[in-house]
Amino acid sequence: MKIENTKAQMRKGVLEYCILSVLKDDDAYVA
């Protein structure tokens, strides 16, 4: 159960990282 929780947190972190990267790229294009 603890391993599954860690996997879920990692997936969530990767997802957030991807979203932030896309937003940052959008800002660069706008600027």
DAPECOR-V708513 format. One record per residue. N is the residue number from 1. RES is the residue in one small letter. SS is DSSP state (2 for helix, 1 for strand, 0 for the rest). PHI is phi as a letter, one per 20 degrees, with the letter a starting at -180 (* if undefined). D_LAST is the distance of its C-alpha to the last C-alpha in whole Angstrom. Layout:
N,RES,SS,PHI,D_LAST
N,RES,SS,PHI,D_LAST
This chain:
1,m,0,*,45
2,k,2,f,43
3,i,2,f,42
4,e,2,f,41
5,n,2,f,39
6,t,2,f,37
7,k,2,f,36
8,a,2,f,35
9,q,2,f,33
10,m,2,f,31
11,r,2,f,30
12,k,2,f,28
13,g,2,f,27
14,v,2,f,26
15,l,2,f,24
16,e,2,f,22
17,y,2,f,21
18,c,2,f,20
19,i,2,f,18
20,l,2,f,16
21,s,2,f,15
22,v,2,f,14
23,l,2,f,12
24,k,2,f,11
25,d,2,f,10
26,d,2,f,9
27,d,2,g,6
28,a,2,f,5
29,y,2,f,5
30,v,2,f,4
31,a,0,f,0
